[in-house]
Amino acid sequence: MVILPHCQCQVPVVIMLSLIGSNRSVRRFLWISGILLFSTSPVIADRTDRDDKPRLTLKVGQIYFNSMEGSFLADNDGGPLSTTIDFSRDLDIDDSEGSYLLEGIYYFNPVHRVDFSYYNIERSGERRIDREITFGDETYVVNTLVDSQFDAETLILTYSYLFYSSEEVDLGLTAGLHITEADLSLKANIGDVSESATQTAPLPVGGILLNYDISDKWTLHYQTRVFLLDYDDYRGSLNDTKLTFEYEINRDFGLEFGFNRRDSELEVKESGSLERFDSIAQGWIANIVWNIR
């Protein structure tokens, strides 16, 4: 670990170094942040010198996932055993797609804030399947031409408390809901064979956020939200990580661009039925930023 002594930038440097890795990166980030909270000399909950920060920030733009992998299983009680469907291999569903993106941040005071984020990814595909697929109550035999549509609507609502503040750095804890409604529909080109399944996942999440003023014009934003559950008929996990850079055009407007990756898995058993949805998506974000003071 590298720490730059007596330097305001040591917090983001340590944090960025801690992100190198895969599944262990979030745990390492949380561990390092906890050490920083107690071992550094922060200005805790004292933001009177930064009252010029906007009370409300609205962002409108685009999120473009250039790599998406997913699978879906819908197994109804009393019906045939369903197939775990791989979107790319079985259905030739698009593995890259974009959506408009709406985001907002509201500060109740200098250390308490709420965030929201909304986007809707719509993907489609057409493939003459090379294996038999059972989905819900329907079975699609080999060599059937199948049209598929997959929609995933996501709403994220979080509350954050900024426990560390300096002239350049904010570090906070977040908690909230990550809600995704995933819908998959299949339709054969012969007969009237069609089936659809919808899964809504309101997952409670927790995480950490970082804001770092690189210069008077540039700010780095980092957020990670995680969830892990294995209880009764529910099992799932989520890791949603976002890293962006914001450029301030003037006091009221700015531009933001960056990277977002989301890994999710959810399995629900209800009344003998089973639904499972797995997804890995990563891509780019571009926003116009409006600051309201």
KOLNU-930639 format. One record per residue (C-alpha): chain; residue number from 1; residue in three letters; x, y, z. Coordinates in nm, 4 decimals, padded with zeros to 6 digits. Each point is the difference from the previous one (the first is absolute). Layout:
BEGIN
<rec c="A" k="NUM" r="ALA" x="X" y="Y" z="Z"/>
...
//
This chain:
BEGIN
<rec c="A" k="1" r="MET" x="00.0000" y="00.0000" z="00.0000"/>
<rec c="A" k="2" r="VAL" x="00.1273" y="00.3471" z="-00.0885"/>
<rec c="A" k="3" r="ILE" x="-00.0870" y="00.2984" z="00.2184"/>
<rec c="A" k="4" r="LEU" x="00.1169" y="00.3493" z="-00.0843"/>
<rec c="A" k="5" r="PRO" x="00.0840" y="00.1666" z="00.3325"/>
<rec c="A" k="6" r="HIS" x="-00.1262" y="00.3489" z="00.0747"/>
<rec c="A" k="7" r="CYS" x="-00.1923" y="00.0141" z="-00.3270"/>
<rec c="A" k="8" r="GLN" x="-00.3698" y="00.0721" z="-00.0441"/>
<rec c="A" k="9" r="CYS" x="-00.0130" y="-00.2484" z="-00.2870"/>
<rec c="A" k="10" r="GLN" x="00.1092" y="-00.3016" z="00.2061"/>
<rec c="A" k="11" r="VAL" x="-00.3617" y="-00.1112" z="00.0568"/>
<rec c="A" k="12" r="PRO" x="-00.0989" y="-00.0381" z="-00.3681"/>
<rec c="A" k="13" r="VAL" x="00.3414" y="-00.1444" z="-00.0891"/>
<rec c="A" k="14" r="VAL" x="-00.0359" y="-00.2752" z="00.2612"/>
<rec c="A" k="15" r="ILE" x="-00.3597" y="-00.0655" z="-00.1052"/>
<rec c="A" k="16" r="MET" x="00.0796" y="-00.0239" z="-00.3698"/>
<rec c="A" k="17" r="LEU" x="00.2872" y="-00.2402" z="00.0717"/>
<rec c="A" k="18" r="SER" x="-00.2352" y="-00.2125" z="00.2064"/>
<rec c="A" k="19" r="LEU" x="-00.2361" y="-00.0483" z="-00.2961"/>
<rec c="A" k="20" r="ILE" x="00.2510" y="-00.2134" z="-00.1909"/>
<rec c="A" k="21" r="GLY" x="-00.1421" y="-00.3520" z="00.0136"/>
<rec c="A" k="22" r="SER" x="-00.3276" y="-00.1729" z="-00.0695"/>
<rec c="A" k="23" r="ASN" x="-00.2285" y="-00.1454" z="00.2641"/>
<rec c="A" k="24" r="ARG" x="00.2200" y="00.1152" z="00.2884"/>
<rec c="A" k="25" r="SER" x="00.0084" y="00.3646" z="-00.1084"/>
<rec c="A" k="26" r="VAL" x="-00.3120" y="00.1124" z="00.1862"/>
<rec c="A" k="27" r="ARG" x="00.1055" y="-00.1668" z="00.3249"/>
<rec c="A" k="28" r="ARG" x="00.3441" y="00.1549" z="-00.0284"/>
<rec c="A" k="29" r="PHE" x="-00.1521" y="00.3401" z="-00.0710"/>
<rec c="A" k="30" r="LEU" x="-00.2257" y="-00.0187" z="00.3062"/>
<rec c="A" k="31" r="TRP" x="00.2923" y="-00.1120" z="00.2181"/>
<rec c="A" k="32" r="ILE" x="00.2281" y="00.2802" z="-00.1133"/>
<rec c="A" k="33" r="SER" x="-00.2738" y="00.2590" z="00.0382"/>
<rec c="A" k="34" r="GLY" x="-00.0593" y="-00.1100" z="00.3589"/>
<rec c="A" k="35" r="ILE" x="00.3695" y="00.0383" z="00.0779"/>
<rec c="A" k="36" r="LEU" x="00.0028" y="00.3448" z="-00.1575"/>
<rec c="A" k="37" r="LEU" x="-00.2951" y="00.1071" z="00.2103"/>
<rec c="A" k="38" r="PHE" x="00.1881" y="-00.0675" z="00.3241"/>
<rec c="A" k="39" r="SER" x="00.3654" y="00.0528" z="-00.0979"/>
<rec c="A" k="40" r="THR" x="-00.0106" y="00.3152" z="-00.2125"/>
<rec c="A" k="41" r="SER" x="-00.0710" y="00.3483" z="00.1296"/>
<rec c="A" k="42" r="PRO" x="-00.3258" y="00.0861" z="-00.1709"/>
<rec c="A" k="43" r="VAL" x="-00.2408" y="00.2810" z="00.0432"/>
<rec c="A" k="44" r="ILE" x="-00.3047" y="-00.2005" z="00.1117"/>
<rec c="A" k="45" r="ALA" x="-00.3449" y="00.1415" z="-00.0727"/>
<rec c="A" k="46" r="ASP" x="00.1315" y="00.3539" z="-00.0304"/>
<rec c="A" k="47" r="ARG" x="-00.0932" y="00.1344" z="-00.3409"/>
<rec c="A" k="48" r="THR" x="-00.0561" y="00.3663" z="00.0837"/>
<rec c="A" k="49" r="ASP" x="00.2893" y="00.0913" z="-00.2312"/>
<rec c="A" k="50" r="ARG" x="-00.1741" y="-00.1638" z="-00.2992"/>
<rec c="A" k="51" r="ASP" x="-00.3445" y="00.1543" z="00.0087"/>
<rec c="A" k="52" r="ASP" x="00.0406" y="00.0948" z="-00.3664"/>
<rec c="A" k="53" r="LYS" x="-00.0636" y="-00.3591" z="-00.0998"/>
<rec c="A" k="54" r="PRO" x="-00.3334" y="-00.0488" z="-00.1846"/>
<rec c="A" k="55" r="ARG" x="-00.3025" y="-00.1059" z="00.2028"/>
<rec c="A" k="56" r="LEU" x="-00.1460" y="-00.1927" z="-00.2961"/>
<rec c="A" k="57" r="THR" x="00.1813" y="-00.1608" z="-00.2942"/>
<rec c="A" k="58" r="LEU" x="-00.1867" y="-00.1437" z="-00.2995"/>
<rec c="A" k="59" r="LYS" x="00.1675" y="-00.2137" z="-00.2680"/>
<rec c="A" k="60" r="VAL" x="-00.1398" y="-00.0984" z="-00.3393"/>
<rec c="A" k="61" r="GLY" x="00.1905" y="-00.2143" z="-00.2445"/>
<rec c="A" k="62" r="GLN" x="00.0728" y="-00.3437" z="-00.1360"/>
<rec c="A" k="63" r="ILE" x="00.1177" y="-00.3304" z="00.1414"/>
<rec c="A" k="64" r="TYR" x="00.1392" y="-00.2388" z="-00.2610"/>
<rec c="A" k="65" r="PHE" x="00.0785" y="-00.3592" z="00.0950"/>
<rec c="A" k="66" r="ASN" x="00.2516" y="-00.1324" z="-00.2535"/>
<rec c="A" k="67" r="SER" x="00.0192" y="-00.3401" z="00.1698"/>
<rec c="A" k="68" r="MET" x="-00.3009" y="-00.1814" z="00.1471"/>
<rec c="A" k="69" r="GLU" x="-00.0341" y="-00.3632" z="00.0986"/>
<rec c="A" k="70" r="GLY" x="-00.3093" y="-00.1531" z="00.1522"/>
<rec c="A" k="71" r="SER" x="-00.2055" y="-00.3114" z="00.0643"/>
<rec c="A" k="72" r="PHE" x="-00.3587" y="-00.0593" z="00.1066"/>
<rec c="A" k="73" r="LEU" x="-00.1890" y="-00.2985" z="00.1393"/>
<rec c="A" k="74" r="ALA" x="-00.3769" y="-00.0182" z="00.0610"/>
<rec c="A" k="75" r="ASP" x="-00.1157" y="-00.3348" z="00.1397"/>
<rec c="A" k="76" r="ASN" x="-00.3736" y="-00.0292" z="00.0767"/>
<rec c="A" k="77" r="ASP" x="-00.1376" y="-00.2429" z="00.2573"/>
<rec c="A" k="78" r="GLY" x="-00.1459" y="-00.3095" z="-00.1675"/>
<rec c="A" k="79" r="GLY" x="00.1389" y="00.0887" z="-00.3428"/>
<rec c="A" k="80" r="PRO" x="00.2961" y="-00.1417" z="-00.1907"/>
<rec c="A" k="81" r="LEU" x="00.3512" y="00.0588" z="00.1329"/>
<rec c="A" k="82" r="SER" x="00.1147" y="00.3342" z="-00.1391"/>
<rec c="A" k="83" r="THR" x="00.3239" y="00.0800" z="-00.1773"/>
<rec c="A" k="84" r="THR" x="00.2497" y="00.2573" z="00.1198"/>
<rec c="A" k="85" r="ILE" x="00.0076" y="00.2324" z="-00.3017"/>
<rec c="A" k="86" r="ASP" x="00.3194" y="00.1800" z="-00.0932"/>
<rec c="A" k="87" r="PHE" x="-00.0938" y="00.3233" z="-00.1760"/>
<rec c="A" k="88" r="SER" x="00.2910" y="00.0077" z="-00.2444"/>
<rec c="A" k="89" r="ARG" x="00.0554" y="-00.3701" z="-00.0688"/>
<rec c="A" k="90" r="ASP" x="-00.3627" y="-00.1157" z="-00.0159"/>
<rec c="A" k="91" r="LEU" x="-00.1906" y="00.3069" z="-00.1194"/>
<rec c="A" k="92" r="ASP" x="00.2607" y="00.2210" z="-00.1692"/>
<rec c="A" k="93" r="ILE" x="-00.1241" y="00.2978" z="00.2029"/>
<rec c="A" k="94" r="ASP" x="00.1994" y="00.3194" z="-00.0502"/>
<rec c="A" k="95" r="ASP" x="00.2987" y="00.0156" z="00.2345"/>
<rec c="A" k="96" r="SER" x="00.0293" y="00.3785" z="-00.0254"/>
<rec c="A" k="97" r="GLU" x="-00.2732" y="00.2602" z="00.0428"/>
<rec c="A" k="98" r="GLY" x="-00.0506" y="00.3535" z="00.1263"/>
<rec c="A" k="99" r="SER" x="-00.2653" y="00.1839" z="00.1984"/>
<rec c="A" k="100" r="TYR" x="-00.0765" y="00.3494" z="00.1141"/>
<rec c="A" k="101" r="LEU" x="00.1154" y="00.0627" z="00.3551"/>
<rec c="A" k="102" r="LEU" x="-00.1610" y="00.2223" z="00.2647"/>
<rec c="A" k="103" r="GLU" x="00.1805" y="00.0731" z="00.3262"/>
<rec c="A" k="104" r="GLY" x="-00.0363" y="00.2398" z="00.2885"/>
<rec c="A" k="105" r="ILE" x="00.1672" y="00.0972" z="00.3285"/>
<rec c="A" k="106" r="TYR" x="-00.1626" y="00.2048" z="00.2753"/>
<rec c="A" k="107" r="TYR" x="00.1863" y="00.1268" z="00.3086"/>
<rec c="A" k="108" r="PHE" x="-00.2124" y="00.0482" z="00.3117"/>
<rec c="A" k="109" r="ASN" x="00.3087" y="00.1561" z="00.1590"/>
<rec c="A" k="110" r="PRO" x="00.3752" y="-00.0240" z="-00.0643"/>
<rec c="A" k="111" r="VAL" x="00.0289" y="-00.3605" z="00.1230"/>
<rec c="A" k="112" r="HIS" x="-00.3389" y="-00.1646" z="-00.0782"/>
<rec c="A" k="113" r="ARG" x="-00.1200" y="-00.0651" z="-00.3548"/>
<rec c="A" k="114" r="VAL" x="-00.2284" y="-00.2208" z="-00.2094"/>
<rec c="A" k="115" r="ASP" x="00.0680" y="-00.1299" z="-00.3528"/>
<rec c="A" k="116" r="PHE" x="-00.2123" y="-00.1502" z="-00.2738"/>
<rec c="A" k="117" r="SER" x="00.0867" y="-00.1610" z="-00.3324"/>
<rec c="A" k="118" r="TYR" x="-00.2292" y="-00.1394" z="-00.2710"/>
<rec c="A" k="119" r="TYR" x="00.0558" y="-00.1760" z="-00.3332"/>
<rec c="A" k="120" r="ASN" x="-00.1713" y="-00.2631" z="-00.2153"/>
<rec c="A" k="121" r="ILE" x="00.1886" y="-00.2446" z="-00.2225"/>
<rec c="A" k="122" r="GLU" x="-00.1942" y="-00.1659" z="-00.2843"/>
<rec c="A" k="123" r="ARG" x="00.1632" y="-00.2838" z="-00.1931"/>
<rec c="A" k="124" r="SER" x="-00.1293" y="-00.2328" z="-00.2699"/>
<rec c="A" k="125" r="GLY" x="00.1154" y="-00.2970" z="-00.2024"/>
<rec c="A" k="126" r="GLU" x="-00.0969" y="-00.2569" z="-00.2606"/>
<rec c="A" k="127" r="ARG" x="00.1510" y="-00.3454" z="-00.0296"/>
<rec c="A" k="128" r="ARG" x="-00.0775" y="-00.3433" z="-00.1384"/>
<rec c="A" k="129" r="ILE" x="00.0713" y="-00.1936" z="00.3158"/>
<rec c="A" k="130" r="ASP" x="00.2340" y="-00.3005" z="-00.0046"/>
<rec c="A" k="131" r="ARG" x="-00.1259" y="-00.1630" z="00.3192"/>
<rec c="A" k="132" r="GLU" x="-00.3395" y="-00.0574" z="00.1582"/>
<rec c="A" k="133" r="ILE" x="-00.0997" y="00.2817" z="00.2369"/>
<rec c="A" k="134" r="THR" x="-00.2701" y="-00.0228" z="00.2646"/>
<rec c="A" k="135" r="PHE" x="-00.1069" y="00.3366" z="00.1383"/>
<rec c="A" k="136" r="GLY" x="-00.2916" y="00.0198" z="00.2405"/>
<rec c="A" k="137" r="ASP" x="-00.2755" y="-00.2238" z="-00.1376"/>
<rec c="A" k="138" r="GLU" x="00.1248" y="00.0013" z="-00.3604"/>
<rec c="A" k="139" r="THR" x="00.2598" y="-00.2152" z="-00.1774"/>
<rec c="A" k="140" r="TYR" x="00.1823" y="00.1182" z="-00.3133"/>
<rec c="A" k="141" r="VAL" x="00.1411" y="-00.2860" z="-00.2063"/>
<rec c="A" k="142" r="VAL" x="00.3283" y="-00.0037" z="-00.1882"/>
<rec c="A" k="143" r="ASN" x="00.0104" y="00.2063" z="-00.3235"/>
<rec c="A" k="144" r="THR" x="-00.2871" y="00.2287" z="00.1081"/>
<rec c="A" k="145" r="LEU" x="00.0493" y="00.3651" z="-00.0898"/>
<rec c="A" k="146" r="VAL" x="-00.0513" y="00.1896" z="00.3269"/>
<rec c="A" k="147" r="ASP" x="-00.0459" y="00.3755" z="00.0436"/>
<rec c="A" k="148" r="SER" x="00.1037" y="00.1232" z="00.3421"/>
<rec c="A" k="149" r="GLN" x="-00.0357" y="00.3258" z="00.1910"/>
<rec c="A" k="150" r="PHE" x="00.1709" y="00.0838" z="00.3276"/>
<rec c="A" k="151" r="ASP" x="-00.0704" y="00.3205" z="00.1943"/>
<rec c="A" k="152" r="ALA" x="00.1711" y="00.1030" z="00.3236"/>
<rec c="A" k="153" r="GLU" x="-00.1271" y="00.3125" z="00.1778"/>
<rec c="A" k="154" r="THR" x="00.2195" y="00.1204" z="00.2870"/>
<rec c="A" k="155" r="LEU" x="-00.0679" y="00.2542" z="00.2754"/>
<rec c="A" k="156" r="ILE" x="00.2591" y="00.0704" z="00.2712"/>
<rec c="A" k="157" r="LEU" x="-00.0882" y="00.2010" z="00.3145"/>
<rec c="A" k="158" r="THR" x="00.2636" y="00.0592" z="00.2680"/>
<rec c="A" k="159" r="TYR" x="00.0692" y="00.2098" z="00.3086"/>
<rec c="A" k="160" r="SER" x="00.3588" y="00.1027" z="00.0753"/>
<rec c="A" k="161" r="TYR" x="00.1802" y="00.1340" z="00.3056"/>
<rec c="A" k="162" r="LEU" x="00.3344" y="00.1702" z="-00.0607"/>
<rec c="A" k="163" r="PHE" x="00.2149" y="-00.1003" z="00.2948"/>
<rec c="A" k="164" r="TYR" x="00.3264" y="00.1430" z="-00.1372"/>
<rec c="A" k="165" r="SER" x="00.0442" y="00.3474" z="-00.1455"/>
<rec c="A" k="166" r="SER" x="00.2949" y="00.2162" z="-00.0967"/>
<rec c="A" k="167" r="GLU" x="00.0433" y="00.2786" z="-00.2503"/>
<rec c="A" k="168" r="GLU" x="00.0506" y="-00.2548" z="-00.2775"/>
<rec c="A" k="169" r="VAL" x="-00.1520" y="-00.3295" z="00.1129"/>
<rec c="A" k="170" r="ASP" x="-00.3408" y="-00.1319" z="00.1093"/>
<rec c="A" k="171" r="LEU" x="-00.0359" y="-00.3575" z="00.1192"/>
<rec c="A" k="172" r="GLY" x="-00.3406" y="-00.1379" z="00.0950"/>
<rec c="A" k="173" r="LEU" x="-00.2092" y="-00.3057" z="00.0829"/>
<rec c="A" k="174" r="THR" x="-00.3098" y="-00.0802" z="-00.2051"/>
<rec c="A" k="175" r="ALA" x="-00.3118" y="-00.2116" z="00.0527"/>
<rec c="A" k="176" r="GLY" x="-00.3107" y="-00.0440" z="-00.2103"/>
<rec c="A" k="177" r="LEU" x="-00.1828" y="-00.2061" z="-00.2609"/>
<rec c="A" k="178" r="HIS" x="00.1127" y="-00.1317" z="-00.3384"/>
<rec c="A" k="179" r="ILE" x="-00.3188" y="-00.0945" z="-00.1877"/>
<rec c="A" k="180" r="THR" x="00.0124" y="-00.1852" z="-00.3326"/>
<rec c="A" k="181" r="GLU" x="-00.3011" y="-00.1365" z="-00.1907"/>
<rec c="A" k="182" r="ALA" x="00.1190" y="-00.2548" z="-00.2554"/>
<rec c="A" k="183" r="ASP" x="-00.2377" y="-00.1329" z="-00.2670"/>
<rec c="A" k="184" r="LEU" x="00.0793" y="-00.2709" z="-00.2564"/>
<rec c="A" k="185" r="SER" x="-00.2414" y="-00.1058" z="-00.2735"/>
<rec c="A" k="186" r="LEU" x="00.0425" y="-00.2699" z="-00.2672"/>
<rec c="A" k="187" r="LYS" x="-00.2143" y="-00.0515" z="-00.3092"/>
<rec c="A" k="188" r="ALA" x="00.0292" y="-00.2730" z="-00.2645"/>
<rec c="A" k="189" r="ASN" x="-00.0447" y="00.0909" z="-00.3651"/>
<rec c="A" k="190" r="ILE" x="-00.2437" y="-00.2879" z="-00.0583"/>
<rec c="A" k="191" r="GLY" x="-00.3225" y="-00.0572" z="00.1860"/>
<rec c="A" k="192" r="ASP" x="-00.0871" y="00.2284" z="00.2842"/>
<rec c="A" k="193" r="VAL" x="00.2597" y="-00.1193" z="00.2492"/>
<rec c="A" k="194" r="SER" x="00.1109" y="00.2788" z="00.2314"/>
<rec c="A" k="195" r="GLU" x="00.0997" y="00.0343" z="00.3630"/>
<rec c="A" k="196" r="SER" x="00.1237" y="00.2756" z="00.2268"/>
<rec c="A" k="197" r="ALA" x="00.1267" y="00.0358" z="00.3535"/>
<rec c="A" k="198" r="THR" x="00.0610" y="00.3051" z="00.2181"/>
<rec c="A" k="199" r="GLN" x="00.2166" y="00.0271" z="00.3086"/>
<rec c="A" k="200" r="THR" x="00.0110" y="00.3078" z="00.2229"/>
<rec c="A" k="201" r="ALA" x="00.2943" y="00.0277" z="00.2363"/>
<rec c="A" k="202" r="PRO" x="-00.0165" y="00.2741" z="00.2678"/>
<rec c="A" k="203" r="LEU" x="00.3404" y="-00.0644" z="00.1550"/>
<rec c="A" k="204" r="PRO" x="00.1197" y="00.1888" z="00.3099"/>
<rec c="A" k="205" r="VAL" x="00.3525" y="00.1254" z="-00.0619"/>
<rec c="A" k="206" r="GLY" x="00.2818" y="00.1619" z="00.1941"/>
<rec c="A" k="207" r="GLY" x="00.3277" y="00.1483" z="-00.1107"/>
<rec c="A" k="208" r="ILE" x="00.2445" y="00.2866" z="-00.0109"/>
<rec c="A" k="209" r="LEU" x="00.0329" y="00.3155" z="-00.2084"/>
<rec c="A" k="210" r="LEU" x="00.2976" y="00.2223" z="-00.0703"/>
<rec c="A" k="211" r="ASN" x="00.0135" y="00.3519" z="-00.1444"/>
<rec c="A" k="212" r="TYR" x="00.3485" y="00.1393" z="-00.0706"/>
<rec c="A" k="213" r="ASP" x="00.0662" y="00.3496" z="-00.1388"/>
<rec c="A" k="214" r="ILE" x="00.2962" y="-00.0597" z="-00.2293"/>
<rec c="A" k="215" r="SER" x="00.0114" y="00.3691" z="-00.0923"/>
<rec c="A" k="216" r="ASP" x="-00.2275" y="00.3045" z="-00.0101"/>
<rec c="A" k="217" r="LYS" x="-00.1726" y="-00.1435" z="-00.3093"/>
<rec c="A" k="218" r="TRP" x="00.0292" y="-00.3792" z="00.0341"/>
<rec c="A" k="219" r="THR" x="-00.1607" y="-00.2302" z="00.2572"/>
<rec c="A" k="220" r="LEU" x="00.0256" y="-00.3775" z="00.0318"/>
<rec c="A" k="221" r="HIS" x="-00.3082" y="-00.1904" z="00.1222"/>
<rec c="A" k="222" r="TYR" x="00.0105" y="-00.3629" z="00.1130"/>
<rec c="A" k="223" r="GLN" x="-00.2891" y="-00.2094" z="00.1341"/>
<rec c="A" k="224" r="THR" x="-00.0387" y="-00.3673" z="00.0796"/>
<rec c="A" k="225" r="ARG" x="-00.3178" y="-00.1698" z="00.1198"/>
<rec c="A" k="226" r="VAL" x="-00.0046" y="-00.3602" z="00.1177"/>
<rec c="A" k="227" r="PHE" x="-00.2611" y="-00.2520" z="00.1128"/>
<rec c="A" k="228" r="LEU" x="00.0163" y="-00.3605" z="00.1142"/>
<rec c="A" k="229" r="LEU" x="-00.2939" y="-00.2150" z="00.1134"/>
<rec c="A" k="230" r="ASP" x="-00.0596" y="-00.3693" z="00.0652"/>
<rec c="A" k="231" r="TYR" x="-00.3171" y="-00.0321" z="00.2059"/>
<rec c="A" k="232" r="ASP" x="-00.2978" y="-00.2344" z="-00.0231"/>
<rec c="A" k="233" r="ASP" x="-00.1244" y="00.0033" z="-00.3630"/>
<rec c="A" k="234" r="TYR" x="00.2179" y="00.2916" z="-00.1116"/>
<rec c="A" k="235" r="ARG" x="00.3612" y="-00.0045" z="-00.1105"/>
<rec c="A" k="236" r="GLY" x="00.1881" y="00.2758" z="-00.1765"/>
<rec c="A" k="237" r="SER" x="00.2936" y="00.2343" z="-00.0314"/>
<rec c="A" k="238" r="LEU" x="00.0739" y="00.3346" z="-00.1612"/>
<rec c="A" k="239" r="ASN" x="00.3130" y="00.2066" z="-00.0630"/>
<rec c="A" k="240" r="ASP" x="-00.0642" y="00.3320" z="-00.1765"/>
<rec c="A" k="241" r="THR" x="00.3101" y="00.2173" z="-00.0487"/>
<rec c="A" k="242" r="LYS" x="00.0226" y="00.3385" z="-00.1717"/>
<rec c="A" k="243" r="LEU" x="00.3009" y="00.2251" z="-00.0650"/>
<rec c="A" k="244" r="THR" x="-00.0520" y="00.3354" z="-00.1747"/>
<rec c="A" k="245" r="PHE" x="00.1785" y="00.3305" z="-00.0639"/>
<rec c="A" k="246" r="GLU" x="-00.1897" y="00.3301" z="00.0033"/>
<rec c="A" k="247" r="TYR" x="00.1137" y="00.3188" z="-00.1732"/>
<rec c="A" k="248" r="GLU" x="-00.1478" y="00.3296" z="00.1234"/>
<rec c="A" k="249" r="ILE" x="-00.0834" y="00.2295" z="-00.2919"/>
<rec c="A" k="250" r="ASN" x="-00.1258" y="00.2705" z="00.2355"/>
<rec c="A" k="251" r="ARG" x="-00.1742" y="00.0211" z="00.3375"/>
<rec c="A" k="252" r="ASP" x="-00.3239" y="-00.1458" z="-00.1361"/>
<rec c="A" k="253" r="PHE" x="00.0964" y="-00.2510" z="-00.2692"/>
<rec c="A" k="254" r="GLY" x="00.2494" y="-00.2776" z="-00.0552"/>
<rec c="A" k="255" r="LEU" x="00.0783" y="-00.3167" z="-00.1949"/>
<rec c="A" k="256" r="GLU" x="00.0547" y="-00.3466" z="00.1434"/>
<rec c="A" k="257" r="PHE" x="00.1360" y="-00.3196" z="-00.1518"/>
<rec c="A" k="258" r="GLY" x="00.1157" y="-00.3303" z="00.1432"/>
<rec c="A" k="259" r="PHE" x="-00.0397" y="-00.3757" z="00.0417"/>
<rec c="A" k="260" r="ASN" x="-00.2647" y="-00.2222" z="00.1617"/>
<rec c="A" k="261" r="ARG" x="00.0071" y="-00.3746" z="00.0749"/>
<rec c="A" k="262" r="ARG" x="-00.2775" y="-00.2049" z="00.1568"/>
<rec c="A" k="263" r="ASP" x="00.0003" y="-00.3681" z="00.0999"/>
<rec c="A" k="264" r="SER" x="-00.3278" y="-00.1392" z="00.1315"/>
<rec c="A" k="265" r="GLU" x="-00.1541" y="-00.3351" z="00.0841"/>
<rec c="A" k="266" r="LEU" x="-00.3440" y="-00.0693" z="00.1450"/>
<rec c="A" k="267" r="GLU" x="-00.1907" y="-00.3208" z="00.0641"/>
<rec c="A" k="268" r="VAL" x="-00.3565" y="-00.0076" z="00.1344"/>
<rec c="A" k="269" r="LYS" x="-00.2087" y="-00.3048" z="00.0941"/>
<rec c="A" k="270" r="GLU" x="-00.3731" y="00.0592" z="00.0442"/>
<rec c="A" k="271" r="SER" x="-00.2801" y="-00.2603" z="00.0242"/>
<rec c="A" k="272" r="GLY" x="00.2152" y="-00.2661" z="-00.1610"/>
<rec c="A" k="273" r="SER" x="00.1126" y="00.2182" z="-00.2918"/>
<rec c="A" k="274" r="LEU" x="00.3574" y="00.1143" z="-00.0530"/>
<rec c="A" k="275" r="GLU" x="00.1347" y="00.3079" z="-00.1781"/>
<rec c="A" k="276" r="ARG" x="00.3668" y="00.0853" z="-00.0373"/>
<rec c="A" k="277" r="PHE" x="00.1596" y="00.2957" z="-00.1772"/>
<rec c="A" k="278" r="ASP" x="00.3764" y="00.0563" z="-00.0348"/>
<rec c="A" k="279" r="SER" x="00.1551" y="00.3006" z="-00.1696"/>
<rec c="A" k="280" r="ILE" x="00.3395" y="00.1619" z="-00.0582"/>
<rec c="A" k="281" r="ALA" x="00.0034" y="00.3378" z="-00.1748"/>
<rec c="A" k="282" r="GLN" x="00.2672" y="00.2634" z="-00.0479"/>
<rec c="A" k="283" r="GLY" x="00.0125" y="00.3158" z="-00.2045"/>
<rec c="A" k="284" r="TRP" x="00.0294" y="00.3757" z="-00.0218"/>
<rec c="A" k="285" r="ILE" x="-00.1851" y="00.3007" z="00.1400"/>
<rec c="A" k="286" r="ALA" x="-00.0284" y="00.3522" z="-00.1434"/>
<rec c="A" k="287" r="ASN" x="-00.2088" y="00.2706" z="00.1728"/>
<rec c="A" k="288" r="ILE" x="-00.0857" y="00.3671" z="-00.0132"/>
<rec c="A" k="289" r="VAL" x="00.0081" y="00.1341" z="00.3569"/>
<rec c="A" k="290" r="TRP" x="-00.2228" y="00.2785" z="00.1335"/>
<rec c="A" k="291" r="ASN" x="00.0807" y="00.1406" z="00.3444"/>
<rec c="A" k="292" r="ILE" x="-00.2701" y="00.1895" z="00.1902"/>
<rec c="A" k="293" r="ARG" x="00.1088" y="00.2047" z="00.3011"/>
//
